[in-house]
């Protein structure tokens, strides 16, 4: 029995999640890999506490964290879906001694405010520019998994910037997008978007967690934060998927023009956005390196948190300079 079976989720949400998983063919293969885990307890009984704060930027109240390390390389961590910046707790301590770290929940994601207007690559990329300007951040390394990848790509493709490098993966940005069946349902069908809107955040988060991990076991504190992040807003989030095709068109044609060092990472067992996306993206970028995590699901920054931290250190301290 996995730890997720013990997480406090209503019976109604468990029932709905089970129904979704039953009609998701990929679930059965990832469930088989999950069954090989030796430890069924949460990976972390107690999470590292990020220095969470709130700030209004461009009229939007944003949750963010800042680990101040003057004169060190700066990293910006963008929030993933259906999670929040709390998902970076496993790597925070491994990074904070060496880097000046910013992390923020993107508008309408995590615990930040925002509405449907942010449910596209363009508005998230524009907000990233505003976040960087607000804090006067110079030459950042932008880490964008999942929806954060879309924001990072839009920003470097379309707006003036001083980005030092991109570290992106497990997300959208290359067309045609190779999606798992669940993502395809939400992108292509208004019916399925409506169903997810009705069942709510607990089901949304639970299904994502079941499909996104091979090794990692989230604890109750994490799940509670994610559930609160999307309470009464799953309907808004589904607009991200509805806008997927139009959003891809703002980035995909410009990929070959990106003249920045880019590290592309992906879990080899990602069942939400398939690893072929990583290989296709890597081929189209001028100066990129590809890192595929073995025995790893969609949430690679948690599923392989130690390797992920080492990858970041290696890239920022050495590898990205070879791609300049």
N, C-alpha and C positions, 0 to 999 in steps of 0.2 A: 504493500500500500504506500503510495507517495504521500509526501507531506501535504500536498494540495488537498488531499482527501480530508485532512484534519483542519484546514483553514476554515474560519467562521464565515460561511456563506449561507444564505437562506436556502431552504429546500426548493423553493420555486426557481431560484437562480441556478441551482445545481441541475434541476430537471431540464431547464431550458438549455443549459450548457451541454448536457449529455445528448440532447436531441441534435444540437448543431454538430457535435463531434461525431455522432453516428453517421451523419451524411457527409462527413469530410474524409475522403479516402486516405489522405496523408496521415491522419491521426493514428491509424493502426500501425504504420511503420515506425513513427516516432515513439509511440507507446511501447513498442518492442524494445527500442533502444533505451528508453527510460527505465525499463524493468531491470536493466543490467546494473543500475546504480546500487552500490553497496550500502550507502548511508541514506536512510529515508527521512532523516530529521532536517530541519532548516539548515542551509549552508552556514548562515550566521544567526545565532540565537539573539544577538544584539547587534544592531547596525551601527556603523560609524555615523555620528551625527554631523551632517553638513551644516555650515553656518548660514542657515536659511534666513532670508530677509525679503521684504517687499519694497518695490519701487515703482512709481508711476513714470512710464516712458511713453511719450507720444499719446498721452491720454489713456493708456492702458496700464492697469495694476499688474505687475509682473512679479512672480516669485523667482528669486535667484540666490546664488551663493557665490561668495568671493573669498578665496584663500590668498591672502596678500603675500607675495614674495617679490619685492622690488628687484629689478635687474636680472630676473630670471625669464626664460621664455614663457610666453603667455599662451594658455590653452583656453578655448571656449568650447564647453560641452553643451550640445543642444539636446533637448528632451526627446525621448522616444515615445512611441505609442504602442500599447495602451498603458504606458507607465508615466514616469515623471523623472525629474533629476535625482530623486531619491534612489533610482536604479544605479546611480554611480557610486553609492556608498561603498561597495566592495573594492573599488579601485582608488577611492579618494585618498586614503592614507598612503598608498603606494606612490601617489603623484605629488602630494602637497609639499613635500620637502624640496622638490626640484623645480616646481613650476608655479607661476602666477596663474591661478585657476579661476575662471569664471564659468558658471553653469546657470542656465535659465530655462524655465518652462516656457516654451514658445506660446504666443497668444492663442487662447482657446484650448491649449493642451496643458496637462498637469494641473497645477493650482493657480495658473495665471488666468486673468480675465480675457475676454475677447468674444467675438461672435462669428457668424457665418462668413463675414468679409475676409477672415483670415484662412479660410479653407481652400487655399491654393498655394502653389509654389511661389508665385510672385509676391503676394503680401507678406509671406514669411521671410522671403529674401530681403524685402525692403525693411522689415522690422529688424532683421539682423544688422543691417547697415545702421539703423537708428540706435540699436543697443551699443554697437561699437563706438559710434559718435558720442553717445551719452557718457560713456565711461572713458572716453579718449584712449581707447585701446590701440596700441601700435603693433603691427606685424604679428597678428595672432595665428596660431595653428588651430584650425576649426575642426572639431570632432563632431561628425554628424551621422549617427546611425539612424536607420528607419526614416521617419518624417524629417528629421534633422538633415539628412542627406539632401533632400529636395531643397530646403532652405539654403544650404551651403552652395549647392550647384547654381541655383538661380542667382545668388549674390555674386559669385565670381564670373558668371556668364554675362551678366547684364548691368552691373553697377561698378563704378570706380572703386578700387579697393587696394589695400596694402597687405593682403593675406600672404602669410609666409608659406603655408602649405595647407592642403586639405587632407583629412583623414576620414573617409566616408565608407559606408557599407550597409548591407542588409536593408536597403531602402530603394525608393523610386528615383528615376532620373534618366534611364535609357529606354528607348523605344525600338521594337515592341517589348513591353515589360513581360518578363516570364513570371507569371503569378501562380501561386497555389490556388486550389479550387475555391477556398473560402474568400480570398481577395477578389477573385473573378466574379463571384456571386455579388459582392457588395458594389463592385465597380459597374457591373453591367445591368443589375436588376434593381429597379425601384422597390419591388416587392421585398427583397432581402434587406435593403436599407431600412425599410419601414419596420420589418420584423426586429432588427437589431435596436432600432429606436424604442420600440415597445418594451423589449425585455430588459433594457437598462444596463447600468454600469457593471453590476456584479457579474452578470452573464458575460458581458463584453470582455471584462478583465480576466475572468476565469477561463474562457475559451482561448484567449491569447496566451495565457500562462501554460495551458495544457499543450498548445501547439508550438510554443516558443522555446522551451527548455529541453535539453537532453540531460544535463548534469545538475544544474543549479536548482536549489529548493528555496523559494522565497519564504520569508517568515510573515507572521500576521501583521507586523508593523508596515511592511512593504505593501501587502495586499490592501490594507486599510487606506493607505495613502493613495493608491491607484483608484480604488473604488470612489473615494471622495473626490478625486480629480475629475472623474467623468460622471458624477451623479447629476442627473437631469440634463446632460449635455451630449449624450450619445447621438441624438438626432442631428445635432450640429456637426459632430465628428463625421457622420456618414456623408456629409456634403464634400468632404475631402476626397472621398472615393468617387463620388459622382463627377467631380471636377478633374479627375485623374487624366483623362485623355487630353483635355485642353491645357492642363498644367504641363504635361510632358512636352507639349509642342513649344513651350517657352524655354526649354532647356536642351532637349535632345539635338536639335539642329546645330547647336553651338558647342557641343562637347569637344570637337576637334580643335577649337580655337582656344581652349583653356591652356594658358601658358604658365601654369603653376605646378610645383611638385604635388603629386596626389598619391596617397596610399589608399588602395581599395581593399577592404576586408570583408569577409563573408563567412558564415557558418556553413560547412558542407552539408549539414542536415537541416537547412532552413526550409521549412515547408510553407512559409507565407510568401516570401519573395525568393525565387529559386536561384541557386548559385550561378547558373548560366548568365544572369544579369551581371555578376562580377566580372566574368571573363569577357563579355561583350563590352562592358564599360572600359576595362583595362586596355583592350585592343584599340579603342577609339581615342584614348587620351595620349597627348604628346609625351608626357613625362610622368609615368605612373609605375607603381609597384603593386603587385597583387599578393595578398596574404589570405589564404584559406585556412580556417580553423577546422581541424579534424574532430569528429565526434562532437559536433557543436550545432546548436539550433539557431533560431533567429536572433535571440538576445545574446550576442556573442560577448559583449562587455561584461555580462554576468556569467554566462555559461562557461566561459574560459577567462575569467577575470584576471588570473595571474598572467597568463599568456598575453592577454590584451594589454595589461600594464607594461609588460616587457616589450611588446611590439611598439607601443607609444614611445618608450624610452629610446629604443633602438632607432626609430625613425627620426625623432627630434634631435637626438644627440649626434647622429651620424648619417643615416641613409638619405634623408631628404636633401642634404647638401649635394649628393651625387646626381640629383635630378634637377638641380638649378640650371 
